[in-house]
């Protein structure tokens, strides 16, 4: 009886959670109407903006993977003085407002910034440019790569790595043949979360690169210029595209789970 009551309570709470998520989405699609959503979806300008958004997100995620996964591994395996302080620094982009993140990125990457100045000498510009979109996505997405990959590495028994090294494998070979494959599911989830955070960004991007437009900026401008109908149609179209990508990504995650097992 107690067991059934436990599941009944959790079922009720889960149902409330699903209603909270699903009902507003249904309201959006009822208000926007399918014909206006599909008209927006096949609009050339909208498609090019979504393509730019997704590509910037992919580039930002791949760069963060190369930088953040090693950091996540070190945070999982190495103990050192000041580790908690470093963890706080890594987590900082999670707690600051997007607009603050945008100002930080702008000050660092505009033509006179600490990164922007040397990079501008080789012709790389960030203000109102595609690279500015990428670095803004990177800044807000960095904690997700580091923390999710770190959690995955912590779940792997270090004895497996020590056994591989005792048999003559180098640390690099052990990492790429043992640690990385066993952590494949967590890393994939980290990449998906990082990409989704990037393509959903607004405040962090708009300060350094109002133009060229990304999808959130386009939706915001559609709402301001043409009203709720245009904004909701653009939002519905963008939501549909991201839903398709998430379904595919979850399928890949399930396949990775089976492979690692």
N, C-alpha and C positions, 0 to 999 in steps of 0.2 A: 504493500500500500504506500509506504513512504517513498519507494522507488518511483512509483507511478506519479506521485505528487511532485517529486523532484523534476521529472521530465515535463510534466504539465506546466509547472512554473517557468521552466526554461523555454518551452515551446511558446508560451504566451509572450515572454519578453523578446524572443527572437522574432515573433510575428510583429510586435510593435516596432522593432528595428527595421524590418523589411517594409512595413507600411510607411515609415518615416522616409525611407529612401525612394520607394517605387512610386508612391502616389504623386509627389511633385513632378516626377518625370512624366507620368501619364498626363498630368495637367498641362505640362509644356506642349506635348504632342497634340492634345485635344485643342488647345488654343491656337497653335501655329498652323494646324491643318496639314495633312500629308502633301497636298499639291504644292503648297508654298515651300515646304521643306525640300521636296525633290527639285523644284525650280532653282532654289538656292544651291542645292547640291551639285547640279550640273552647270552652274554659272562658271564661266572660265576664270573670272577674277577671283571668285571664292576658292576655286580649286587650286589656283596658283598660290594663294595665300596659305592654304592648308598644307600644300606641298612644302612651302618654305618653312612653315612651323615645324612640320614633322622632320624635315631634313636637319634643321638646326637642333632639334631635340636628339636626333640620332648622333650627330657629331659631338654634341656636348656629352652625351652618355658614353660614347666610345672613349673620349679623352678622359673622362672621369673614371672609367673602368681601368684604364692603364695606370692612373695615378692613385685611385682610391682603394683598389683591391690589395695592393701591397701594403698600404697603410692599415687597412682592416686586418691583414694578417699579423702585422707587427703589434697592433693593439691587442690581438687575441693571444699572442704567444710570448711577448716580451714584457717583463715587468721592469719599470724604471721610475726614478723619482720624478714627480710632476706629471705622472700619467693621467691623473684625474683632472688636472688643469688642462692638459691637451685634449682630453675627451670633451671638456666644456667648450673649448674653442671649436672643435669639430661640430658640436651640437648647436653652436650659436646661430647659424642661418635658419635653424628650425623655429627659433623663438622671436626673432626680430621681424617686424612688419615687412612686407614685400617692398614697400616704398623706401624703407631704410636700406634694404639690400640693394635697391636700384641706385640710390645715392652713393653707397659704398663702391659699387661697380663703376659708376660714372667717374668718381674721383680718382679711381685707380687706372681707368682705361681711356679717359679723354686725352686729347693730344698732349697735354702737359702733365698727365698722370705718371705715377711711378712705373707702370707697365706700358701705358699708352705712348709715352714720349720715345723710348727706345724702339718700340715696334713701329711707330709712325715713320721712322727713318728708313724702314724697309718697305714702306708703302701699305702697311696694315692699319686701317682706320676702324674705329669702333663706334663712334657716335653716329647715329642714324645710318648704320651699316649692318650687314649680316653678321660679321664677327661680334658686334656688340650684343646681338640677340643670343649668340652662342655662349659668351662669357657670363651673361646674366643668368641663363639657364644653368650653367655650371655652378655658379655660386650657391644658388638655392638648392641644387640637387646633390651637392657633394656629401652632406651627412647621410643621405640614404644609401649611397654606394658603400661608404666606409662602415656604417653601423650594421647594415644587413649582411655584408660579407663577413664582418667581424663575428656576428652571432653564428654564422654558419661554420666558421673555422673553430669557434669555441666548442661546437657540438662534435667535432672530430677528435677522436682519441689521439693525443700526441704520441702514444706508443707506436702507432702505425708509421708515423714519420721516422721515429727513432729506429725502428726495425729496418726500414728501407735504407737509412743512412749506414746502419751497421753492416748491411750487405754490400756496401760500397757505392751507393747512390749519392751524388752530390746534393747539396741543399736545393739547388735550382731544379735538378731532376726530380727530387722528392716532391717539391712544390708542384711542378707541372704534371707529374705522373700520379701522385697520391692526393695531395691536399686540394688542388684545384678541381679535379674530377669529382671528388667526394663532396665538394661544396658547390657543384654545378647548379643545383636547384636554387639555393640561396642567392647565388650570384645572378642567376637569371631573374629572380624576383627583384633583386636590387636594381638591375638594369631597367626593368619595366617600371618600377616605382619612380626611379630617377627620370626616365623619359617622360612619364605622365606628369610629374611635377613640373618639368620644363615646359611642356606644351600647354600646360594650364596656367603658366605664369602670366601676370599682367603688370602689376606694379613694379616688379624688378626689371622688366623689359622696357616699359614705356618711357622711363626716365632717360635711359641711354639710347634707345632706338624706337622712337615713336613711329618712324618710317625707316625701312620698309615694314609694312604691317605684318603682324602675326595674327593668328585666328582670334585670340581673345581681344586684341585691339580692334579688329574688324567687327566683331560682334558688338563691342561697346560703341563704336562709331555708328554702326547701323541703328542701334537703339537711340542714340542721341540725335541723329540726323533724320531718321525716318520713322521713329516711334517703336512701340512695343511689338507690333506685328512683324516688322523687318528684323528686329533683334531676336525675337523668339524663333523665327524661321532659320536664321543663321545659327542660333544656339542648338536647335533641333538637328540640323544637318551635321554640325560638328560633333554633337553627342553621338549620333548614329555611327559616324566614322570611327570615333574612338572606341565605341562599344565593339565594333567588328574587330579592331586590333586587340582589344583585351580578351575577347573570346579566343582568338588565335594564340595569343601569348599564354593563356592559361592551358590550352591544349598542349603547347610545347612544354610548359612546366610539368604537366602530368607525365609526358613522355620522358622527360629528364629524370623524374622521380623513379619511374620504372627502370630506367637504364642504370641509375646509381645503385638501386637495390639489387 
